[in-house]
Amino acid sequence: MSLQTVSFQECSTQFPKVFERVLNNHEVISISNASKQTVVMLDAKEYNSLIETLYLLSNSANANRLREGIAQHQQGLVREIDVTAYLD
């Protein structure tokens, strides 16, 4: 995910093109006005993913479990299980 910058003027005159860049190329667009105030435009799925990650990492117990799981995966300490029993 890279951050691209466009002016408010460019965004307002080429909004469909900027919108498509965000959706199709997974770009994050920083839009600045003449006063150097800035907003960021990103795909809603990307935004939701970031918010979910922040939520999961905001709880230290969750964060520790996630880090432990990542470390185990990197060490090859994984096994496949049948999750059918856990599905609704």
C-alpha positions in Angstrom: 0.0 0.0 0.0 1.7 3.2 -1.2 0.6 6.8 -0.4 0.1 9.0 -3.5 -0.6 12.7 -3.2 -3.0 14.7 -5.3 -4.2 18.3 -5.0 -7.8 19.0 -4.1 -8.2 20.6 -7.5 -7.0 17.5 -9.3 -9.2 15.3 -7.2 -12.2 17.4 -7.8 -11.7 17.6 -11.6 -10.7 13.9 -12.0 -12.6 12.3 -9.2 -13.7 9.2 -11.2 -10.1 8.5 -12.2 -8.8 9.0 -8.6 -11.6 6.8 -7.3 -10.7 4.0 -9.7 -7.0 4.3 -8.8 -8.0 3.6 -5.2 -10.2 0.7 -6.0 -8.3 -1.0 -8.8 -4.7 -0.3 -7.8 -5.1 -0.4 -4.0 -3.6 3.0 -3.8 -3.9 5.3 -0.8 -4.5 8.8 -2.0 -3.6 11.9 0.1 -5.6 14.9 -0.9 -4.4 18.3 0.1 -6.1 21.7 -0.3 -4.5 25.1 -0.7 -4.3 25.5 3.1 -2.3 22.2 3.3 -5.1 20.4 5.1 -5.0 16.8 4.1 -7.5 13.9 4.0 -6.7 10.3 2.9 -8.8 8.2 0.5 -8.5 4.4 0.7 -10.6 1.4 -0.2 -13.1 0.6 2.5 -11.9 -3.0 2.7 -8.3 -1.7 3.4 -9.7 0.7 6.0 -11.7 -2.1 7.7 -8.7 -4.3 7.7 -6.6 -1.6 9.4 -9.3 -1.0 12.0 -9.6 -4.7 12.8 -5.8 -5.0 13.1 -5.7 -2.0 15.5 -8.5 -3.5 17.5 -6.8 -6.9 17.8 -3.5 -5.4 18.7 -5.0 -2.9 21.2 -5.5 -5.8 23.7 -2.1 -6.9 25.0 -3.3 -10.5 25.5 -4.6 -10.7 21.9 -1.4 -9.1 20.6 0.7 -11.6 22.5 -1.3 -14.6 21.2 -1.0 -13.3 17.6 2.8 -12.8 18.0 3.1 -16.3 19.4 1.1 -17.7 16.6 3.2 -15.9 14.0 6.4 -17.1 15.6 5.1 -20.7 15.7 4.2 -20.5 12.0 7.6 -19.1 11.1 9.2 -22.0 13.0 7.0 -24.5 11.1 5.1 -25.5 14.2 1.8 -25.8 12.4 -0.7 -28.6 11.7 -3.8 -28.8 9.7 -7.1 -29.4 11.4 -10.6 -30.0 10.2 -12.6 -26.9 11.1 -16.0 -28.3 9.9 -17.2 -28.8 13.5 -16.6 -25.1 14.2 -18.6 -23.8 11.3 -22.3 -22.8 11.6 
